Structures are given as C-alpha cells and as structure tokens.
C-alpha cells in the first residue's frame, strides 16, 4: 500500500488517540493508578505517552507535506496559527472563568493572562530576535533567541481549585505538549524557508535527535520531552520523503518489536520512533475509515478540554463510581465542548486560511 493524502483514516486515528489520552488520564485523575502499559514497560511508557508520540509522528508527516504544498513561510505559519491558537485561547478563557465559577470562586484572570498574553509576547520577541539580525546582515544569537521561545509557558493551577483531588491543584496539564508541537511547526517552516526541507537534511537531523534521545534517556535525564517529541516528529517527516511500502508483514513486525521493547523497558526507547510511525501510517492507509468525521475534527477539542473536565468530575466525587463509569463520563462530557470548539471556533478560524493567498490552494489534510 501507499499512503494517500486525500483518502486515509487519519481523522479516525486522531480521535482514537485523543480518547486514549483521556483513558490514560482517567487512571491518574480518578485515583485508579497508572495504566497497564505503564507497569508492563517498567514505567518507560504508558497509553497516554504512546498516544501523544503517535500524534507527533502523524503531525511530522502532515506538516512537512503542508509546507511543501504551500511553499511560503508566512502562509504556512498563518495556517498553523489558525489551527492551534484560536481554540487554545478560547479554552483558556472558558477554563479560567468557567471552572472557578462552577465552584463559587472568582475567575482567575491571571491564569488567562499568563497563558494567553505572555506566549504572544514570547513569539513576537523570538521572531524579532531572529529576523532583525538577518535583515541587518549579521548573525543572530542562537542561545538568546532559543531562550525566548517558550511559546506556551503553561500555568497549570488556579488557586484553591481541586486541592483534594487524587491529582491535586492542576487544572489543565494537557496543554504542555502544545509548545513542543508549535516549535516543531516553526522548525519545519524555517527549514523550508532556508531551502533545507529535503530528504537528506531531515534524515540527518533525525539521526542526530534519535541518538540524543537514547543517550539522554540512558543518563536518566527526565527533561527530554523536546528531544523525544522531535524524534517522533522528524520520523514522520522522514516518512514523507522516504515513502516506504506499507506492508502488513512489516506492520506486524513493527508491532512485535514494539511489544518486545516495552517488555524489556529501555529497548522501547530505541525502536519506538520508527515502529510507532510505521504503524500509524500503515493504519491510516489500511483502516476503512477514510470518510470518518469528514469535515469534523473533534480530536483537538477532546484533547484540550478533557483534563479540566476530568478534574471537575473527580472534585464532585464521580470517580467513586468506578473507572469505567468515570472514563465514559469523561468522554461524554468532553464531546460537548469539543464539538462546540470545532463548529464555533476551529472551523471558523480555518475559513481564514486563504485570506492572504493569491489563489485558493488545495484543502489541507493537516
């Protein structure tokens, strides 16, 4: 099989992966403990971490394709901002105002300001710090610019909320991965702008990051999330250029190698970027859900709203009804804001994709 960018099951996979994250969080936020993969892998991975890694693998493939189709850094960044930020900002407002009011507390405007305005200033500072020196013909200070690109320094807590929950105080920890997602977008955009978004460059970067990922893990460095996500993202981009045959036998082999890696613990770190990416693209090509959710992508809304909803359910002690009920309630209650987010915010924002294009470009699948 070959991956078809127009007819694939990525929409289904995104929804499934978002549900997998909710499932993983249900164990922790409901006080039921970590999931079976966490224990099976000797704490190396979990259902949630595998789901997030899979998101990055798919994203790497799609984002590389997106830039090469647009061939414009401003348009590319415009599309990416429209996809990520409007729903993210609305989520901040809803959670920062609505959640405290639900418990009789005043809205936390500081939560909104910290997570809304400061990232905008950081992005502006990073762009200015990179572009101005280029325009003046001098080299930019990479260390200074890199330090000014947190993009989303997430404030996880709102005062006096959820102090007695199994996972206390945290309001929406799911948002932390978005900073790494957007950094990866910017990296692809800059590579494209510099004319370096090519097969050999991507493979070289992937090799370097992959080795660094394994090395940092073996040293016991816990602050490896940017490297980890970059490894999966770049593997997805490499698959776009590589276009390997998607065979059932290789997919089965990837699954067996992944399971063996999980069983041994550390070995999974070595094989996961390759096996996970292969399995995701094989599933996207093999599953018969090409038209699933066409025109409706609730996965992002599920991802950004599930955590606070699960915390609310635990605060009302609905986790005491058992894991299955708690998980199903989490999904059912999150579908509503996810659907509203898509129909009222995300799809509306995406209508502006071609606002600055000279001609309408083909529809994006990213």
PyMOL commands that set and color helices and strands:
alter all, ss='L'
color gray80, all
select helices_A, chain A and resi 10-29+36-40+47-70+73-102+109-135+142-147+173-193+199-218+225-242+248-264+267-286+299-315+318-321+323-350
alter helices_A, ss='H'
color red, helices_A
deselect
rebuild
show_as cartoon
